[in-house]
Structure formats: C-alpha cells, structure tokens
Amino acid sequence: MQLTSLLSHSTTLTELLFQLEMNRRVVIVDDSLYDIDSADNSTSYDMIHRVPSRAFASTKTQRGIRLCGPSGQIASCLVIFQGTTPLRPSSVTIHDDHLYVTAGESLCAIDLSDLHMNWHVDLLSGAANGVYISSTHSCVLAVGDFDMTCIGQSGDVRWATNVVDFLTPNVTIDGHDIAVVDDRGNRHVLNIDTGTKVVG
C-alpha cells in the first residue's frame, strides 16, 4: 500500500490517493465544500466522525475519505478535527489496514474495511511534521513542532516528550530510534521503546 499520487491542488480542494490491494483505493480530500453541520454532508458521506479534543478552536478541518473498489465506492466518511492543518502526504499514512490521519492537535485511526473510526488521541501540539509507523515496535509516531508522541496501534499513548528546539519534517526511523532534525540542523534521537533521548 502506498501513496501513488498527489492528484490536485487548489485553494478549496486538495486530494491524496492511496492505492491498496485487491484493486481498492482510498481518496482523501480537504473538504471545505460544505459547512460542518450542513444537511448536505449526510448525503455526501455515509458517516461523520467528530474527533473530540481538549483544544478549543473556532476553526475546524474536514477530511473527506472515500474507499473505492473495482465496482465503485464501498464506503465514505467525513472526519472533523478541531483546528486547521493543511492536508499533506506526511499527515496521512496506512499500515495493517488502518488509515492514520492527523489534523489540529489530534490523531485518529480509521479501519480500512468499513471506514469506522477505531480510536483517537490528543497530541501535545499536533503532528505538523508527520505521522510515521514503526512496524518493529507496533506503534505510530507523531512529530509536532516541539514534541514527539508514541502511540500503540490500539490507541494507547506510550510516551510523549517535548523538545526545546523547533523541529522539521526531516525524520528518520532506524532500528530502535527515531531521529528528527531541528531548524538549526541539530539531530534529536529518541529511543522508540522508552522515549528517552539518546542524542540532542
């Protein structure tokens, strides 16, 4: 399963496409076509998932997700997050038939068999620098501007830690460590099992 293309950009719509096995695909859009509580949403999507968050935000992000097969659409959902975050390839990832999506200060896991939301968590400050998978540790790693969070694949937060410097999307996972480069070029390396800082 991989991101095969970034289909289109405009001021109102951004779309990502993931090609799955068995001729299935997932299309994710930054959906600003309808007001969040519009009655049109109930006809456009099979389900609406609202991701609760401790963060209050007057603006919200809407991610439209459509699961399609050879014969057409299988399921669809609209996921509503508190806060605004542009849709980027690094803010969405797929692993073991789950779609992990982040926006605002939250991360959620969507089941790719039916697009039901399995779990959601609040992060320290969000995941502006991406969401990554460590298969070795069966976890999801979310990298924010000043912090990192490790979440088990069942939604349990294993650890979360702040980093003093402003982090960048320059992230690598090597064995038992995750390394992130800050805006001054310094590497911050953390042990994935414990969250303990190894370097930086």
BALOBA-1460 file (C-alpha; in Angstrom, 3 decimals):
// residues 200
<rec num="1" residu="m" x="0.000" y="0.000" z="0.000"/>
<rec num="2" residu="q" x="1.467" y="3.324" z="-0.945"/>
<rec num="3" residu="l" x="0.683" y="6.881" z="-1.850"/>
<rec num="4" residu="t" x="0.579" y="6.801" z="-5.618"/>
<rec num="5" residu="s" x="-0.112" y="10.406" z="-6.497"/>
<rec num="6" residu="l" x="-0.956" y="13.856" z="-5.337"/>
<rec num="7" residu="l" x="-3.884" y="14.429" z="-7.653"/>
<rec num="8" residu="s" x="-4.762" y="18.083" z="-7.473"/>
<rec num="9" residu="h" x="-4.197" y="21.359" z="-5.689"/>
<rec num="10" residu="s" x="-6.457" y="24.391" z="-5.491"/>
<rec num="11" residu="t" x="-7.491" y="26.930" z="-2.890"/>
<rec num="12" residu="t" x="-10.540" y="24.874" z="-1.898"/>
<rec num="13" residu="l" x="-9.574" y="21.246" z="-2.505"/>
<rec num="14" residu="t" x="-6.506" y="19.072" z="-2.060"/>
<rec num="15" residu="e" x="-6.672" y="15.367" z="-2.821"/>
<rec num="16" residu="l" x="-4.451" y="12.396" z="-1.967"/>
<rec num="17" residu="l" x="-4.756" y="8.893" z="-3.399"/>
<rec num="18" residu="f" x="-3.588" y="5.637" z="-1.814"/>
<rec num="19" residu="q" x="-3.630" y="2.506" z="-3.973"/>
<rec num="20" residu="l" x="-4.499" y="-0.586" z="-1.892"/>
<rec num="21" residu="e" x="-4.513" y="-4.321" z="-2.567"/>
<rec num="22" residu="m" x="-7.353" y="-6.045" z="-4.471"/>
<rec num="23" residu="n" x="-7.849" y="-3.042" z="-6.765"/>
<rec num="24" residu="r" x="-9.064" y="-0.870" z="-3.926"/>
<rec num="25" residu="r" x="-8.075" y="2.735" z="-3.363"/>
<rec num="26" residu="v" x="-8.601" y="5.426" z="-0.757"/>
<rec num="27" residu="v" x="-9.155" y="9.018" z="-1.778"/>
<rec num="28" residu="i" x="-8.710" y="11.731" z="0.876"/>
<rec num="29" residu="v" x="-9.788" y="15.311" z="0.305"/>
<rec num="30" residu="d" x="-9.548" y="18.517" z="2.267"/>
<rec num="31" residu="d" x="-13.299" y="19.083" z="2.101"/>
<rec num="32" residu="s" x="-14.393" y="22.664" z="2.506"/>
<rec num="33" residu="l" x="-17.356" y="22.391" z="0.161"/>
<rec num="34" residu="y" x="-19.969" y="22.235" z="2.893"/>
<rec num="35" residu="d" x="-20.464" y="23.814" z="6.276"/>
<rec num="36" residu="i" x="-19.646" y="21.275" z="9.010"/>
<rec num="37" residu="d" x="-23.281" y="20.931" z="10.096"/>
<rec num="38" residu="s" x="-24.773" y="21.149" z="6.618"/>
<rec num="39" residu="a" x="-27.522" y="18.654" z="5.843"/>
<rec num="40" residu="d" x="-25.703" y="18.025" z="2.549"/>
<rec num="41" residu="n" x="-22.956" y="16.180" z="4.445"/>
<rec num="42" residu="s" x="-25.337" y="13.344" z="5.336"/>
<rec num="43" residu="t" x="-25.961" y="12.682" z="1.659"/>
<rec num="44" residu="s" x="-22.326" y="13.128" z="0.617"/>
<rec num="45" residu="y" x="-20.840" y="10.750" z="3.221"/>
<rec num="46" residu="d" x="-22.001" y="7.512" z="4.822"/>
<rec num="47" residu="m" x="-20.628" y="8.539" z="8.239"/>
<rec num="48" residu="i" x="-19.490" y="11.682" z="10.025"/>
<rec num="49" residu="h" x="-16.750" y="11.248" z="12.662"/>
<rec num="50" residu="r" x="-16.144" y="14.158" z="15.041"/>
<rec num="51" residu="v" x="-12.750" y="13.910" z="16.743"/>
<rec num="52" residu="p" x="-13.030" y="15.415" z="20.229"/>
<rec num="53" residu="s" x="-10.093" y="17.432" z="21.506"/>
<rec num="54" residu="r" x="-9.083" y="19.344" z="24.610"/>
<rec num="55" residu="a" x="-8.095" y="22.187" z="22.298"/>
<rec num="56" residu="f" x="-10.731" y="24.791" z="21.610"/>
<rec num="57" residu="a" x="-10.656" y="26.112" z="18.090"/>
<rec num="58" residu="s" x="-13.069" y="28.382" z="16.294"/>
<rec num="59" residu="t" x="-11.988" y="26.799" z="13.007"/>
<rec num="60" residu="k" x="-12.107" y="23.145" z="12.069"/>
<rec num="61" residu="t" x="-10.555" y="20.820" z="9.478"/>
<rec num="62" residu="q" x="-12.693" y="18.436" z="7.418"/>
<rec num="63" residu="r" x="-11.154" y="15.362" z="5.809"/>
<rec num="64" residu="g" x="-13.377" y="13.542" z="3.326"/>
<rec num="65" residu="i" x="-12.390" y="9.886" z="2.905"/>
<rec num="66" residu="r" x="-13.726" y="7.557" z="0.218"/>
<rec num="67" residu="l" x="-12.931" y="3.847" z="-0.073"/>
<rec num="68" residu="c" x="-13.426" y="2.602" z="-3.640"/>
<rec num="69" residu="g" x="-13.225" y="-0.793" z="-5.329"/>
<rec num="70" residu="p" x="-13.428" y="-2.045" z="-8.923"/>
<rec num="71" residu="s" x="-17.215" y="-1.606" z="-8.922"/>
<rec num="72" residu="g" x="-17.268" y="1.844" z="-7.349"/>
<rec num="73" residu="q" x="-17.482" y="3.354" z="-3.872"/>
<rec num="74" residu="i" x="-17.508" y="0.937" z="-0.919"/>
<rec num="75" residu="a" x="-17.775" y="3.431" z="1.957"/>
<rec num="76" residu="s" x="-17.193" y="7.092" z="2.796"/>
<rec num="77" residu="c" x="-16.770" y="9.256" z="5.865"/>
<rec num="78" residu="l" x="-16.149" y="12.840" z="6.840"/>
<rec num="79" residu="v" x="-13.693" y="13.318" z="9.725"/>
<rec num="80" residu="i" x="-13.897" y="16.639" z="11.567"/>
<rec num="81" residu="f" x="-10.937" y="17.870" z="13.631"/>
<rec num="82" residu="q" x="-10.551" y="20.920" z="15.889"/>
<rec num="83" residu="g" x="-8.107" y="23.443" z="14.421"/>
<rec num="84" residu="t" x="-6.726" y="23.885" z="10.932"/>
<rec num="85" residu="t" x="-3.954" y="21.884" z="9.305"/>
<rec num="86" residu="p" x="-3.191" y="21.644" z="5.581"/>
<rec num="87" residu="l" x="-3.516" y="18.193" z="4.051"/>
<rec num="88" residu="r" x="-0.037" y="16.849" z="3.285"/>
<rec num="89" residu="p" x="1.212" y="13.360" z="2.384"/>
<rec num="90" residu="s" x="3.043" y="13.256" z="5.743"/>
<rec num="91" residu="s" x="-0.198" y="13.823" z="7.722"/>
<rec num="92" residu="v" x="-1.756" y="10.580" z="6.451"/>
<rec num="93" residu="t" x="-0.307" y="7.065" z="6.481"/>
<rec num="94" residu="i" x="-1.570" y="3.490" z="6.090"/>
<rec num="95" residu="h" x="-0.443" y="0.394" z="7.959"/>
<rec num="96" residu="d" x="-2.114" y="-3.007" z="8.565"/>
<rec num="97" residu="d" x="-5.478" y="-1.989" z="7.085"/>
<rec num="98" residu="h" x="-5.668" y="1.183" z="9.151"/>
<rec num="99" residu="l" x="-5.553" y="4.743" z="7.926"/>
<rec num="100" residu="y" x="-3.931" y="7.155" z="10.373"/>
<rec num="101" residu="v" x="-4.968" y="10.778" z="9.882"/>
<rec num="102" residu="t" x="-3.871" y="13.839" z="11.824"/>
<rec num="103" residu="a" x="-5.082" y="17.432" z="11.909"/>
<rec num="104" residu="g" x="-5.153" y="20.127" z="14.570"/>
<rec num="105" residu="e" x="-3.865" y="18.529" z="17.773"/>
<rec num="106" residu="s" x="-5.399" y="15.098" z="17.188"/>
<rec num="107" residu="l" x="-4.652" y="11.784" z="15.527"/>
<rec num="108" residu="c" x="-7.225" y="9.131" z="14.647"/>
<rec num="109" residu="a" x="-7.213" y="5.596" z="13.242"/>
<rec num="110" residu="i" x="-9.756" y="4.652" z="10.584"/>
<rec num="111" residu="d" x="-10.473" y="0.995" z="9.746"/>
<rec num="112" residu="l" x="-9.955" y="0.473" z="6.016"/>
<rec num="113" residu="s" x="-12.550" y="-2.303" z="5.794"/>
<rec num="114" residu="d" x="-15.508" y="-0.003" z="6.523"/>
<rec num="115" residu="l" x="-14.069" y="3.472" z="7.402"/>
<rec num="116" residu="h" x="-15.267" y="3.333" z="11.015"/>
<rec num="117" residu="m" x="-13.077" y="5.274" z="13.451"/>
<rec num="118" residu="n" x="-11.302" y="2.873" z="15.819"/>
<rec num="119" residu="w" x="-9.684" y="5.400" z="18.158"/>
<rec num="120" residu="h" x="-8.447" y="8.950" z="18.524"/>
<rec num="121" residu="v" x="-5.890" y="10.660" z="20.757"/>
<rec num="122" residu="d" x="-4.881" y="14.205" z="21.607"/>
<rec num="123" residu="l" x="-1.237" y="15.018" z="20.955"/>
<rec num="124" residu="l" x="0.905" y="17.572" z="22.804"/>
<rec num="125" residu="s" x="0.769" y="20.080" z="19.951"/>
<rec num="126" residu="g" x="-0.258" y="18.063" z="16.905"/>
<rec num="127" residu="a" x="1.770" y="16.342" z="14.204"/>
<rec num="128" residu="a" x="2.759" y="19.167" z="11.876"/>
<rec num="129" residu="n" x="5.928" y="17.261" z="10.922"/>
<rec num="130" residu="g" x="4.232" y="13.996" z="10.091"/>
<rec num="131" residu="v" x="2.958" y="10.605" z="11.190"/>
<rec num="132" residu="y" x="5.272" y="7.602" z="10.930"/>
<rec num="133" residu="i" x="4.997" y="3.859" z="11.567"/>
<rec num="134" residu="s" x="7.466" y="1.599" z="13.349"/>
<rec num="135" residu="s" x="6.465" y="-1.963" z="12.472"/>
<rec num="136" residu="t" x="9.145" y="-3.311" z="14.807"/>
<rec num="137" residu="h" x="7.525" y="-1.582" z="17.772"/>
<rec num="138" residu="s" x="3.898" y="-1.799" z="16.542"/>
<rec num="139" residu="c" x="3.410" y="1.904" z="17.046"/>
<rec num="140" residu="v" x="2.576" y="5.192" z="15.403"/>
<rec num="141" residu="l" x="4.965" y="8.132" z="15.906"/>
<rec num="142" residu="a" x="3.604" y="11.668" z="15.639"/>
<rec num="143" residu="v" x="6.085" y="14.541" z="15.299"/>
<rec num="144" residu="g" x="4.919" y="18.054" z="16.175"/>
<rec num="145" residu="d" x="6.733" y="21.378" z="16.082"/>
<rec num="146" residu="f" x="8.286" y="20.902" z="19.549"/>
<rec num="147" residu="d" x="7.371" y="17.350" z="20.574"/>
<rec num="148" residu="m" x="7.011" y="13.687" z="19.705"/>
<rec num="149" residu="t" x="4.384" y="11.140" z="20.743"/>
<rec num="150" residu="c" x="4.430" y="7.346" z="20.520"/>
<rec num="151" residu="i" x="1.016" y="5.652" z="20.246"/>
<rec num="152" residu="g" x="0.372" y="1.911" z="20.245"/>
<rec num="153" residu="q" x="-1.718" y="0.568" z="17.364"/>
<rec num="154" residu="s" x="-4.676" y="0.176" z="19.736"/>
<rec num="155" residu="g" x="-4.587" y="3.899" z="20.608"/>
<rec num="156" residu="d" x="-2.625" y="3.763" z="23.889"/>
<rec num="157" residu="v" x="-0.169" y="6.638" z="24.365"/>
<rec num="158" residu="r" x="3.136" y="5.028" z="25.335"/>
<rec num="159" residu="w" x="5.115" y="8.224" z="25.796"/>
<rec num="160" residu="a" x="5.148" y="11.874" z="24.826"/>
<rec num="161" residu="t" x="8.063" y="14.262" z="25.149"/>
<rec num="162" residu="n" x="8.868" y="17.897" z="24.455"/>
<rec num="163" residu="v" x="11.922" y="19.057" z="22.519"/>
<rec num="164" residu="v" x="13.182" y="22.576" z="23.135"/>
<rec num="165" residu="d" x="14.013" y="23.375" z="19.521"/>
<rec num="166" residu="f" x="11.705" y="23.875" z="16.521"/>
<rec num="167" residu="l" x="11.514" y="20.544" z="14.680"/>
<rec num="168" residu="t" x="11.365" y="19.966" z="10.906"/>
<rec num="169" residu="p" x="9.878" y="17.189" z="8.707"/>
<rec num="170" residu="n" x="13.394" y="15.694" z="8.396"/>
<rec num="171" residu="v" x="12.511" y="12.458" z="10.257"/>
<rec num="172" residu="t" x="14.102" y="9.002" z="10.060"/>
<rec num="173" residu="i" x="13.436" y="5.729" z="11.869"/>
<rec num="174" residu="d" x="16.462" y="3.479" z="12.286"/>
<rec num="175" residu="g" x="16.116" y="0.296" z="14.300"/>
<rec num="176" residu="h" x="15.022" y="1.275" z="17.813"/>
<rec num="177" residu="d" x="15.457" y="5.042" z="17.359"/>
<rec num="178" residu="i" x="13.597" y="7.930" z="15.795"/>
<rec num="179" residu="a" x="15.686" y="10.909" z="14.690"/>
<rec num="180" residu="v" x="14.367" y="14.406" z="13.967"/>
<rec num="181" residu="v" x="16.365" y="17.412" z="12.764"/>
<rec num="182" residu="d" x="15.537" y="20.856" z="14.160"/>
<rec num="183" residu="d" x="15.615" y="24.148" z="12.266"/>
<rec num="184" residu="r" x="19.233" y="24.748" z="13.303"/>
<rec num="185" residu="g" x="20.381" y="21.420" z="11.864"/>
<rec num="186" residu="n" x="20.743" y="19.592" z="15.196"/>
<rec num="187" residu="r" x="19.639" y="15.934" z="15.389"/>
<rec num="188" residu="h" x="17.393" y="14.775" z="18.215"/>
<rec num="189" residu="v" x="17.378" y="10.988" z="18.589"/>
<rec num="190" residu="l" x="14.917" y="9.208" z="20.883"/>
<rec num="191" residu="n" x="14.586" y="5.557" z="21.777"/>
<rec num="192" residu="i" x="11.241" y="4.347" z="20.426"/>
<rec num="193" residu="d" x="10.653" y="1.896" z="23.297"/>
<rec num="194" residu="t" x="11.043" y="4.437" z="26.089"/>
<rec num="195" residu="g" x="11.061" y="7.945" z="24.612"/>
<rec num="196" residu="t" x="14.453" y="8.501" z="26.249"/>
<rec num="197" residu="k" x="16.683" y="10.972" z="24.450"/>
<rec num="198" residu="v" x="19.783" y="9.287" z="23.011"/>
<rec num="199" residu="v" x="21.245" y="12.293" z="21.179"/>
<rec num="200" residu="g" x="20.380" y="16.005" z="21.226"/>
